[in-house]
Amino acid sequence: MKAKEFEKKFDQGGEITKYLDVTKARRPRHQPKRVNVDFPIWMIQSLDKEAQRLGVPRQSLIKMLVARHLEAQAL
């Protein structure tokens, strides 16, 4: 498909996703970077209890809590 046809289809609200190759798509500033954090045992136990209550892995809970805190600070 030529660019002009693609743009026309997009502008008209047509379905264009089948023409896109998203295999190498990236979200800016969302690339993972590994960090190591040491927590006291009592904190890990509390995190695990809360993660189990929510039905999510510990890592997901930590990400969610940190993101929530950072978003609140950005206000």
N, C-alpha and C positions, 0 to 999 in steps of 0.2 A: 504494500500500500504506500502510495506517495504521501509526503508530508501534508500537502494541501488537502488531500482526501481525508487524512487523519484529523486535521484541524477542523474541517467542515463537520465531520461526524461528531467530534468532541463538542463543538459549538452548538450543535443541534441536540445535544444531550443523548447521543447514541451510545451504545455499548462499545467501549474501546479496549477493555481489559484483555480481550483475547488477542489483541495486536501488540501487547506489551510483554517484554521479557523481564520479569521481576526477579530472576534467579540471582542477580548480583545487586539488587536494590539494597540500599543502606539508609538508616535513619540517622541524620547528623547528630552527633553528640550522644548516641545511644549504643556505641560499640562497648561491649563489656571489657572491663579491666579488672583482673583479679587483685584483691587485697586480703591480707590476713589480719584478723582482729582476735585478740585474746580476751575472753570473757571469764569472769569468775563462775564457779560451778553453780552457785545459786541463781545466777542470771540465765545460764543455759537451761537450767531446770524450769525456770519461769517461762522462757521463750518456748521451750518444747511443749509445756502445758497449754500455752496460748495457741501455738501452731496446731496442736491436736484439736483444740476446741474449734478452731476455724477450719480445720481440714486442709491445711496448707503445709508445705515443707518449711522447716525452720528458716532456710535461706530466703524464701519468699516473704515470710513474716518480717525478717530483718530489713529487707529491701523496702517493704511497704512502710514500716515504721520510720525508717530514715527519710524516705521520700516525703512522707506526710510532715515530718518535722521541718525539712528543708523548704517545702512549699509554704508552710505557715510562717517561716522566717522571712520569706521573700515578700510578704505583704507589707 
